[in-house]
């Protein structure tokens, strides 16, 4: 399974050949540098570690040596990928020419953090509704969370208020609408998790 690291740039819309307006997400995908090559003999499995987005400071000595081996500048984001085809070696560049218009990809990212939220926003609870029977301050309350005497505890997995978002989300089978090789841009149909300029991982 090959892939590439990128950034979410924003959203736009494109008209297809039938004149239908398609909502799309613009991704800056690569170029990524092969920072490390793992092999069956040395590491027990084979993969390529790709680096994306050069940085100028806060690089540890261990990573500095790793980047030096690949003759590349320090990178902010490192991800391992398996299943690359072709004769690739340390220091090679991976660009969007690995992707074709019309094919489908899986995209992973960190969703937008929404902080501490109640059950209505977090789980879609309805709330009291018409607020009858004197429920003047219970419109968005969770209601009962279990019995008192037995079992005398709250079961695991009870849907309650809590931290929302800021978790890894994968969206499968997004269609590649356009590939812009000169600008390292991928345009995919639909939405992608994360805020603008957040890192995303595109896998074929």
Secondary structure, DSSP 8 states (H G I E B T S, - for coil): --EEEEEEEEEEEEE-TTS-EEEEEEEEE--EEEEEEE-HHHHSS-EEEEEEEE-SS---HHHHHHHHHTT---EEEEEEE----S---TT-EE-GGG--TT-EEEEEEE----EEE-HHHHH-----SS--TT-TT-TT-----S-SSSS-S--TT---SEEES-SEEEEEEEEEEEEEGGGTEEEEES--SS-TT-EEEEE-
